[in-house]
Amino acid sequence: MKRDLKRLYRQHGIRYFAMPLVVVLLLATLADQRLPQYLEHREQAADLQTQHERDRELLGLAPKLQHSHDELAAPYAALAPRLLTEPPEQALATLQATLDGLLRSLYMENIEFSDPQLPRRSGAERIAISARFTAVPQQLPRLQAALAAAPQLLQVQAIELRVVPDPQRNSQQLAVTARFVALHAPAPPEPASDAASTPTGKAAGQAAAHTAKP
């Protein structure tokens, strides 16, 4: 074996011995040029595959969301006319205007509003406002009946009564401080009816294409 190698070296020099090294160097150079691009494509394919799986999970929720919407649609339709559905600031202004008109229609006097409360988060939430006014005891049951018959769902959350003089009538009256609340609930959006319009199909195609690349 050694004699054969020596004879091959004397006949051809170092060419036969250097050729494997040259091939290895060429392969290393090619790998150095192509490997970053290959790794980048693999990362992109993995990201698209992850996004595709998330989109499939979201699409799996669509039937449940549609079922919940169908179940709640009828009760909400019956309740919606009595809810405040405007933006929060406008809904609060509507609540104050409604209460002001209602109290004046019952001949309450010295009406003042304070301490408005906007919803703390999105969705169904209470809005509230306090009102101070003077009245006589007989007006309070009428106030309760008027609140029950109001277009909006209105309730008295808290009430404080004090007996104070009534100089105009030379008698006594009630100084009332009441906290009124109403329900604010923006109209729910309609559920998507066509899942095919989502970008899931595109994402799936892109993921498959990138996965197929070397």
C-alpha positions as a Markdown table, in Angstrom:
| # | Residue | x | y | z |
|---|---|---|---|---|
| 1 | Met | 0.0 | 0.0 | 0.0 |
| 2 | Lys | 2.8 | 2.4 | 0.9 |
| 3 | Arg | 4.7 | 1.5 | -2.3 |
| 4 | Asp | 1.6 | 2.3 | -4.3 |
| 5 | Leu | 1.2 | 5.6 | -2.7 |
| 6 | Lys | 4.9 | 6.5 | -3.2 |
| 7 | Arg | 4.7 | 5.5 | -6.9 |
| 8 | Leu | 1.5 | 7.5 | -7.3 |
| 9 | Tyr | 3.2 | 10.5 | -5.7 |
| 10 | Arg | 6.3 | 10.2 | -8.0 |
| 11 | Gln | 4.1 | 10.0 | -11.1 |
| 12 | His | 1.5 | 12.7 | -10.4 |
| 13 | Gly | 2.8 | 14.8 | -7.6 |
| 14 | Ile | 0.5 | 16.2 | -5.0 |
| 15 | Arg | -2.5 | 16.6 | -7.3 |
| 16 | Tyr | -4.3 | 13.4 | -6.3 |
| 17 | Phe | -3.6 | 14.1 | -2.6 |
| 18 | Ala | -4.8 | 17.7 | -2.8 |
| 19 | Met | -8.0 | 17.0 | -4.7 |
| 20 | Pro | -10.1 | 15.8 | -1.7 |
| 21 | Leu | -9.0 | 18.8 | 0.2 |
| 22 | Val | -10.1 | 21.1 | -2.6 |
| 23 | Val | -13.5 | 19.4 | -2.7 |
| 24 | Val | -13.9 | 19.8 | 1.0 |
| 25 | Leu | -13.0 | 23.5 | 0.8 |
| 26 | Leu | -15.5 | 24.0 | -2.1 |
| 27 | Leu | -18.2 | 22.3 | -0.1 |
| 28 | Ala | -17.4 | 24.5 | 2.9 |
| 29 | Thr | -17.5 | 27.6 | 0.8 |
| 30 | Leu | -20.8 | 26.7 | -0.7 |
| 31 | Ala | -22.3 | 25.8 | 2.7 |
| 32 | Asp | -21.1 | 29.2 | 4.1 |
| 33 | Gln | -22.9 | 31.0 | 1.2 |
| 34 | Arg | -26.1 | 29.0 | 1.2 |
| 35 | Leu | -26.6 | 28.1 | 4.9 |
| 36 | Pro | -27.7 | 31.6 | 6.2 |
| 37 | Gln | -30.3 | 31.8 | 3.4 |
| 38 | Tyr | -31.5 | 28.3 | 4.2 |
| 39 | Leu | -31.8 | 29.0 | 7.9 |
| 40 | Glu | -33.6 | 32.2 | 7.2 |
| 41 | His | -36.2 | 30.4 | 5.0 |
| 42 | Arg | -36.6 | 27.8 | 7.7 |
| 43 | Glu | -37.3 | 30.4 | 10.4 |
| 44 | Gln | -39.8 | 32.1 | 8.1 |
| 45 | Ala | -41.5 | 28.8 | 7.4 |
| 46 | Ala | -41.7 | 28.1 | 11.1 |
| 47 | Asp | -43.2 | 31.5 | 11.9 |
| 48 | Leu | -45.8 | 31.1 | 9.1 |
| 49 | Gln | -46.6 | 27.6 | 10.4 |
| 50 | Thr | -47.1 | 28.9 | 13.9 |
| 51 | Gln | -49.4 | 31.7 | 12.6 |
| 52 | His | -51.3 | 29.2 | 10.5 |
| 53 | Glu | -51.9 | 27.0 | 13.6 |
| 54 | Arg | -53.1 | 30.1 | 15.6 |
| 55 | Asp | -55.5 | 31.0 | 12.8 |
| 56 | Arg | -56.9 | 27.5 | 12.7 |
| 57 | Glu | -57.5 | 27.7 | 16.5 |
| 58 | Leu | -59.4 | 31.0 | 16.0 |
| 59 | Leu | -61.4 | 29.6 | 13.2 |
| 60 | Gly | -62.3 | 26.7 | 15.5 |
| 61 | Leu | -64.0 | 29.2 | 17.8 |
| 62 | Ala | -66.2 | 30.6 | 15.1 |
| 63 | Pro | -69.1 | 28.0 | 15.6 |
| 64 | Lys | -69.1 | 28.6 | 19.3 |
| 65 | Leu | -69.2 | 32.4 | 18.9 |
| 66 | Gln | -72.0 | 32.0 | 16.3 |
| 67 | His | -74.0 | 29.8 | 18.7 |
| 68 | Ser | -73.5 | 32.3 | 21.6 |
| 69 | His | -74.6 | 35.1 | 19.3 |
| 70 | Asp | -77.7 | 33.3 | 18.2 |
| 71 | Glu | -78.6 | 32.5 | 21.9 |
| 72 | Leu | -78.1 | 36.1 | 23.1 |
| 73 | Ala | -79.5 | 37.9 | 20.1 |
| 74 | Ala | -83.2 | 37.6 | 21.1 |
| 75 | Pro | -82.7 | 38.7 | 24.8 |
| 76 | Tyr | -80.5 | 41.5 | 23.7 |
| 77 | Ala | -82.9 | 42.7 | 21.1 |
| 78 | Ala | -85.6 | 42.9 | 23.8 |
| 79 | Leu | -83.3 | 44.7 | 26.2 |
| 80 | Ala | -81.4 | 46.9 | 23.8 |
| 81 | Pro | -83.9 | 49.8 | 23.6 |
| 82 | Arg | -83.5 | 50.4 | 27.3 |
| 83 | Leu | -79.7 | 50.4 | 27.2 |
| 84 | Leu | -77.5 | 53.4 | 26.7 |
| 85 | Thr | -75.5 | 52.5 | 23.6 |
| 86 | Glu | -73.8 | 55.8 | 22.7 |
| 87 | Pro | -70.2 | 56.5 | 23.4 |
| 88 | Pro | -69.6 | 56.8 | 27.2 |
| 89 | Glu | -69.5 | 60.6 | 27.4 |
| 90 | Gln | -72.6 | 61.0 | 25.3 |
| 91 | Ala | -74.3 | 58.2 | 27.3 |
| 92 | Leu | -73.6 | 60.0 | 30.5 |
| 93 | Ala | -75.0 | 63.3 | 29.1 |
| 94 | Thr | -78.1 | 61.4 | 28.0 |
| 95 | Leu | -78.5 | 59.9 | 31.6 |
| 96 | Gln | -78.2 | 63.4 | 33.1 |
| 97 | Ala | -80.7 | 64.9 | 30.7 |
| 98 | Thr | -83.2 | 62.1 | 31.3 |
| 99 | Leu | -82.9 | 62.4 | 35.1 |
| 100 | Asp | -83.2 | 66.2 | 34.9 |
| 101 | Gly | -86.4 | 66.0 | 32.8 |
| 102 | Leu | -87.8 | 63.3 | 35.1 |
| 103 | Leu | -87.2 | 65.1 | 38.3 |
| 104 | Arg | -88.6 | 68.4 | 36.9 |
| 105 | Ser | -91.7 | 66.6 | 35.7 |
| 106 | Leu | -92.3 | 65.5 | 39.3 |
| 107 | Tyr | -91.8 | 69.1 | 40.6 |
| 108 | Met | -88.5 | 68.4 | 42.4 |
| 109 | Glu | -86.7 | 71.6 | 43.2 |
| 110 | Asn | -83.1 | 72.8 | 43.6 |
| 111 | Ile | -81.7 | 70.1 | 41.3 |
| 112 | Glu | -78.0 | 69.7 | 41.1 |
| 113 | Phe | -75.9 | 66.9 | 39.5 |
| 114 | Ser | -72.4 | 65.8 | 40.6 |
| 115 | Asp | -69.9 | 62.9 | 40.7 |
| 116 | Pro | -70.4 | 61.4 | 37.2 |
| 117 | Gln | -68.9 | 57.9 | 36.6 |
| 118 | Leu | -68.0 | 56.6 | 33.2 |
| 119 | Pro | -67.5 | 52.9 | 32.4 |
| 120 | Arg | -64.2 | 51.6 | 33.7 |
| 121 | Arg | -63.8 | 49.1 | 30.8 |
| 122 | Ser | -65.4 | 48.2 | 27.5 |
| 123 | Gly | -68.5 | 46.0 | 27.3 |
| 124 | Ala | -71.6 | 46.2 | 29.5 |
| 125 | Glu | -70.9 | 48.5 | 32.4 |
| 126 | Arg | -72.7 | 50.8 | 34.8 |
| 127 | Ile | -72.6 | 54.5 | 34.4 |
| 128 | Ala | -73.7 | 56.6 | 37.4 |
| 129 | Ile | -74.3 | 60.2 | 38.5 |
| 130 | Ser | -75.4 | 61.8 | 41.8 |
| 131 | Ala | -78.3 | 64.2 | 42.1 |
| 132 | Arg | -79.3 | 66.6 | 44.9 |
| 133 | Phe | -82.8 | 68.0 | 45.1 |
| 134 | Thr | -85.5 | 68.9 | 47.5 |
| 135 | Ala | -88.9 | 67.2 | 47.7 |
| 136 | Val | -91.7 | 66.2 | 49.9 |
| 137 | Pro | -92.3 | 62.6 | 51.1 |
| 138 | Gln | -95.2 | 62.1 | 48.8 |
| 139 | Gln | -93.0 | 62.6 | 45.7 |
| 140 | Leu | -90.6 | 59.7 | 46.5 |
| 141 | Pro | -93.1 | 56.9 | 45.5 |
| 142 | Arg | -93.8 | 58.8 | 42.3 |
| 143 | Leu | -90.1 | 59.0 | 41.6 |
| 144 | Gln | -89.8 | 55.2 | 42.0 |
| 145 | Ala | -92.7 | 54.6 | 39.6 |
| 146 | Ala | -91.2 | 57.1 | 37.1 |
| 147 | Leu | -87.9 | 55.4 | 37.1 |
| 148 | Ala | -89.5 | 52.0 | 36.4 |
| 149 | Ala | -91.4 | 53.5 | 33.5 |
| 150 | Ala | -88.4 | 55.4 | 32.0 |
| 151 | Pro | -87.2 | 54.5 | 28.5 |
| 152 | Gln | -83.8 | 53.5 | 30.0 |
| 153 | Leu | -83.0 | 51.1 | 32.7 |
| 154 | Leu | -82.6 | 53.5 | 35.7 |
| 155 | Gln | -82.1 | 52.6 | 39.3 |
| 156 | Val | -81.4 | 54.3 | 42.6 |
| 157 | Gln | -78.1 | 52.8 | 43.9 |
| 158 | Ala | -78.1 | 54.9 | 47.2 |
| 159 | Ile | -80.2 | 57.6 | 48.7 |
| 160 | Glu | -79.8 | 59.9 | 51.7 |
| 161 | Leu | -82.7 | 61.9 | 53.2 |
| 162 | Arg | -82.5 | 64.9 | 55.5 |
| 163 | Val | -85.3 | 67.0 | 56.9 |
| 164 | Val | -84.6 | 70.7 | 56.2 |
| 165 | Pro | -86.7 | 73.8 | 56.6 |
| 166 | Asp | -88.8 | 75.0 | 53.7 |
| 167 | Pro | -88.8 | 78.8 | 54.0 |
| 168 | Gln | -91.1 | 79.4 | 51.0 |
| 169 | Arg | -93.9 | 77.3 | 52.5 |
| 170 | Asn | -93.0 | 78.0 | 56.1 |
| 171 | Ser | -92.8 | 74.2 | 56.6 |
| 172 | Gln | -90.3 | 71.4 | 56.2 |
| 173 | Gln | -89.1 | 69.4 | 53.2 |
| 174 | Leu | -86.7 | 66.6 | 52.4 |
| 175 | Ala | -83.1 | 67.3 | 51.1 |
| 176 | Val | -82.5 | 64.2 | 48.9 |
| 177 | Thr | -79.1 | 63.0 | 47.7 |
| 178 | Ala | -79.5 | 60.1 | 45.3 |
| 179 | Arg | -77.1 | 58.0 | 43.3 |
| 180 | Phe | -78.6 | 57.0 | 40.0 |
| 181 | Val | -77.2 | 54.2 | 37.8 |
| 182 | Ala | -77.9 | 53.0 | 34.2 |
| 183 | Leu | -76.5 | 50.3 | 32.1 |
| 184 | His | -74.2 | 51.2 | 29.2 |
| 185 | Ala | -73.6 | 48.5 | 26.6 |
| 186 | Pro | -72.3 | 49.2 | 23.1 |
| 187 | Ala | -74.1 | 47.2 | 20.4 |
| 188 | Pro | -72.3 | 43.9 | 19.8 |
| 189 | Pro | -70.6 | 43.5 | 16.4 |
| 190 | Glu | -72.1 | 41.0 | 13.9 |
| 191 | Pro | -70.1 | 37.7 | 13.8 |
| 192 | Ala | -68.1 | 37.0 | 10.6 |
| 193 | Ser | -70.3 | 34.9 | 8.3 |
| 194 | Asp | -67.6 | 33.8 | 5.8 |
| 195 | Ala | -64.5 | 32.2 | 7.3 |
| 196 | Ala | -63.1 | 31.9 | 3.8 |
| 197 | Ser | -62.4 | 35.6 | 3.7 |
| 198 | Thr | -59.8 | 35.3 | 6.4 |
| 199 | Pro | -56.1 | 35.3 | 5.5 |
| 200 | Thr | -55.7 | 31.8 | 6.9 |
| 201 | Gly | -55.7 | 30.2 | 3.5 |
| 202 | Lys | -53.0 | 32.6 | 2.3 |
| 203 | Ala | -50.9 | 32.0 | 5.4 |
| 204 | Ala | -51.2 | 28.2 | 4.9 |
| 205 | Gly | -50.1 | 28.5 | 1.3 |
| 206 | Gln | -47.1 | 30.6 | 2.2 |
| 207 | Ala | -46.1 | 28.2 | 5.0 |
| 208 | Ala | -46.3 | 25.3 | 2.6 |
| 209 | Ala | -44.3 | 27.1 | 0.0 |
| 210 | His | -41.5 | 28.2 | 2.4 |
| 211 | Thr | -41.4 | 24.7 | 3.9 |
| 212 | Ala | -40.8 | 23.2 | 0.5 |
| 213 | Lys | -37.8 | 25.4 | -0.1 |
| 214 | Pro | -34.3 | 24.0 | 0.7 |
